[in-house]
Amino acid sequence: MSGWLLIIFLLLLGGLISTLGDLLGTKIGKARFSILKLRPKRTATLITIITGGLISASSLSLMILVNRQLRLGLFRLGDIQRKLQESRQELIPLKQERQELENELQILERDLYALRSGQVVLRSGQSLIIHEINADKEDLDLVIQDVIQNANLITQNIVQPNADEKIDLLRFRKDHIEELKKFLKQGGDWVINIKSVGNVLKGENYVYAFPEVTENKVIVSKGETISQIKIYADDFSNKEINNKISLLLGETLAEAKSRGSLVDEIIVNDSLRELQEFLNKNQNEDIYLEAVSLRRSKTAQPVVVEITFTNIAP
């Protein structure tokens, strides 16, 4: 039932009941009828009061009958208020999370602008210092302290190169350092890698970092062929040869990293000159190019290779 129809119906019903009540009161007054041994005048008054109560009761009953929201409000108001309070409590952490996300978005926007303008001097996840440690033979507290100090010096030279005095730029979570010490106390050969948490602009006063620990193991052995690639006689142009060499070195780096190496580039000896001389004299032969390790390299050590070449058997 619409609101206007309900109002009109209530007005008509109230008028009808009040009219009937008034007529009934008048007749009772004239007949000098008595209820509960009351005087006729008081009896008429009682009838009027009962009539008013009927008007109110009928109006409320009708509204409850036809209006679902009113029924819920009257009989489930306590539950609704309780659920509303619970919802408000649940909304608090959501508001906090939204604020954190907005803060992160502002940081990302700042970093994006800085990246475009070339102001970022340290990128998120970039290594600040890599240090090998034998946890069975060294003083862990002293080594960790030295690593952090050296990492701070390197960071200062990058972020604030014109500073006149030493500045403690690096910030670590205390539990990260405690976990690092606890882990190293197990013993063994490890590599400590101090990394930047986020992008850092030149001139910033703080650089947040975290320590990462990696097993110090042999990545490549001396004389090992790490990767190889074919070059066909039809590809003997300088551009194609350079592309093939770049691809070979890229595959070599990817293979080293897949084994756990922390290096970011492959070092090549002067074998490329010999390769170029060979290719100038042998334009009609298909060959294999191989990246062969010149030394035994562990996790944090450079991977040094020479490029060897052999004819592909026809």
Stockholm file with secondary structure:
# STOCKHOLM 1.0

chainA/1-314         MSGWLLIIFLLLLGGLISTLGDLLGTKIGKARFSILKLRPKRTATLITIITGGLISASSLSLMILVNRQLRLGLFRLGDIQRKLQESRQELIPLKQERQELENELQILERDLYALRSGQVVLRSGQSLIIHEINADKEDLDLVIQDVIQNANLITQNIVQPNADEKIDLLRFRKDHIEELKKFLKQGGDWVINIKSVGNVLKGENYVYAFPEVTENKVIVSKGETISQIKIYADDFSNKEINNKISLLLGETLAEAKSRGSLVDEIIVNDSLRELQEFLNKNQNEDIYLEAVSLRRSKTAQPVVVEITFTNIAP
#=GR chainA/1-314 SS CCHHHHHHHHHHHHHHHHHHHHHHHHHHHHTTCCSTTCCHHHHHHHHHHHHHHHHHHHHHHHHHHHCHHHHHHHHSHHHHHHHHHHHHHHHHHHHHHHHHHHHHHHHHHHHHHHHHHTCEEECTTCEEEEEEEETTTSCHHHHHHHHHHHHHHHHHHHHCTTCSSCCCCEECCHHHHHHHHHHHTTCSEEEEEEEESSCEETTCSCEEEEEEEEECCEEECTTCEEEEEEECGGGCSHHHHHHHHHHHHHHHHHHHHHTTCCCSSEEECTHHHHHHHHHHHCTTCCEEEEEEESSCEETTSCEEEEEEEEECCC
#=GC SS_cons         CCHHHHHHHHHHHHHHHHHHHHHHHHHHHHTTCCSTTCCHHHHHHHHHHHHHHHHHHHHHHHHHHHCHHHHHHHHSHHHHHHHHHHHHHHHHHHHHHHHHHHHHHHHHHHHHHHHHHTCEEECTTCEEEEEEEETTTSCHHHHHHHHHHHHHHHHHHHHCTTCSSCCCCEECCHHHHHHHHHHHTTCSEEEEEEEESSCEETTCSCEEEEEEEEECCEEECTTCEEEEEEECGGGCSHHHHHHHHHHHHHHHHHHHHHTTCCCSSEEECTHHHHHHHHHHHCTTCCEEEEEEESSCEETTSCEEEEEEEEECCC
//
